Amino acid sequence: MQQLLGECKLEKSIFKQLFLQRLPGNVQLVLASTADDVNIEQLAKLADKIVEVTPLPSHVAMVTTEESSPSQARQFQKLTEQITLLQAQVSALSSQPQHRSCSQSRDRHRHTRSPSPDTLCWYHRKFGGNAHKCTKPCSFTTPASSSSGNGPASN
């Protein structure tokens, strides 16, 4: 912590308080009883010795529903049921065949409809003789007065 301070100055009592707050709880308990005139270097050495002689925890805490309160047990059960429901929904969705989204399907059919030979393409239905992007097959014929042939438009 002193290295991090660098050339900055901090009141010794504040620095000591910040140093103690960063230590494990059991070390804080022991060092809190030291005299105010003990400097930081001495506190650091004492903290190191306390950590050396403190045994490491030999067990892991575990939460079980039997030891929980009734409200915690109900909440745990409710969460378990929700997870099971979500798993079933995911399974159902993944087993269904894949469908295109509505916008993809609409866009695809808008310009690539395959009409029967006696029907008009979308462009000729929409724009009539002014259509410029005819899609085949299309049964649109140009009127006899505006064209020399009566075949499908070549627009």
C-alpha positions in Angstrom: 0.0 0.0 0.0 2.9 2.3 0.7 4.3 1.6 -2.8 0.9 2.5 -4.3 0.9 5.8 -2.4 4.2 6.7 -4.0 5.1 10.3 -3.1 1.6 11.1 -1.9 1.3 11.8 1.9 -1.5 10.3 4.0 -2.1 10.8 7.7 -0.7 7.8 9.6 -4.0 7.1 11.4 -6.0 7.0 8.2 -3.4 4.8 6.5 -3.4 2.4 9.4 -7.2 2.2 9.3 -7.2 1.5 5.5 -4.4 -1.1 6.0 -6.4 -2.9 8.7 -9.6 -2.9 6.6 -7.8 -4.9 3.9 -6.8 -7.7 6.2 -8.8 -10.9 7.0 -11.3 -10.6 9.9 -9.4 -12.7 12.3 -6.2 -10.7 11.8 -8.1 -7.4 12.2 -9.4 -8.7 15.6 -5.9 -9.3 16.9 -4.3 -6.1 15.5 -7.2 -3.9 16.6 -6.0 -4.4 20.2 -2.5 -3.1 19.5 -1.4 0.3 20.8 -1.8 3.4 18.6 2.0 4.0 18.6 2.7 0.7 16.7 3.9 1.7 13.2 2.6 0.1 9.9 5.8 -2.0 9.4 5.3 -3.6 12.8 1.6 -4.2 12.1 2.5 -5.8 8.8 4.9 -8.2 10.5 2.4 -9.1 13.1 -0.3 -9.7 10.4 2.1 -12.0 8.6 2.7 -14.0 11.8 -1.0 -14.3 12.5 -1.7 -15.6 9.0 1.2 -18.1 9.3 -0.2 -19.7 12.5 -3.9 -19.5 11.5 -5.1 -22.9 10.2 -6.7 -23.0 6.8 -10.4 -23.9 6.8 -10.7 -27.6 6.5 -14.4 -27.7 5.4 -16.6 -26.0 2.9 -19.9 -24.5 4.0 -22.9 -26.0 2.2 -26.5 -24.9 2.1 -29.1 -27.7 2.3 -32.9 -27.4 2.1 -33.3 -29.5 5.4 -31.5 -26.8 7.4 -33.2 -23.9 5.6 -36.3 -22.1 6.8 -39.7 -23.1 5.3 -39.8 -19.9 3.2 -36.3 -20.7 1.8 -37.3 -24.3 1.1 -40.4 -23.1 -0.8 -38.4 -20.6 -2.8 -35.8 -23.3 -3.6 -38.6 -25.7 -4.7 -40.2 -22.9 -6.9 -36.9 -22.2 -8.6 -36.4 -25.9 -9.2 -39.9 -26.2 -10.8 -39.2 -23.1 -13.0 -35.9 -24.6 -14.2 -37.7 -27.9 -15.1 -40.4 -26.0 -17.0 -37.8 -24.0 -18.9 -35.9 -27.1 -19.8 -39.1 -28.7 -21.2 -39.8 -25.6 -23.2 -36.3 -25.5 -24.7 -36.6 -29.2 -25.6 -39.9 -28.6 -27.3 -38.6 -25.7 -29.2 -35.5 -27.5 -30.4 -37.5 -30.5 -31.6 -39.8 -28.3 -33.8 -38.8 -27.9 -37.4 -37.1 -24.6 -38.2 -39.4 -21.9 -39.7 -38.4 -18.7 -41.4 -39.4 -15.5 -39.7 -42.5 -13.8 -41.1 -40.5 -11.0 -42.7 -38.2 -13.5 -44.4 -41.1 -15.5 -45.7 -43.0 -12.4 -46.8 -39.9 -11.0 -48.7 -39.2 -14.3 -50.4 -42.8 -14.7 -51.6 -43.1 -11.0 -52.7 -40.7 -11.3 -55.6 -40.4 -15.0 -56.3 -44.0 -16.2 -56.5 -44.4 -18.9 -59.1 -47.8 -18.2 -60.5 -49.6 -20.6 -62.7 -49.3 -19.9 -66.5 -52.7 -18.1 -66.6 -51.8 -15.6 -63.9 -49.8 -12.4 -63.7 -46.6 -11.8 -61.8 -46.7 -9.4 -58.8 -45.3 -6.6 -60.9 -47.9 -6.8 -63.6 -50.7 -7.1 -61.1 -49.4 -4.0 -59.3 -48.2 -1.8 -62.2 -50.0 -3.4 -65.2 -48.4 -2.3 -68.5 -45.9 0.0 -66.6 -44.2 -3.0 -64.9 -40.4 -3.2 -65.5 -39.3 -6.2 -63.5 -41.5 -9.0 -64.8 -40.9 -12.4 -63.2 -41.5 -15.6 -65.2 -43.8 -17.3 -65.7 -46.2 -14.4 -66.3 -49.2 -14.4 -68.6 -49.3 -10.6 -69.1 -49.7 -9.7 -72.7 -49.3 -6.2 -74.1 -52.3 -4.7 -75.7 -52.4 -5.1 -79.5 -52.4 -1.3 -80.1 -49.1 -0.7 -78.2 -47.1 -3.8 -79.4 -46.7 -5.7 -82.6 -46.8 -9.1 -80.9 -49.2 -10.6 -78.4 -46.7 -12.7 -76.4 -45.7 -12.2 -72.8 -44.1 -8.9 -72.0 -40.3 -8.9 -72.0 -40.0 -6.2 -69.4 
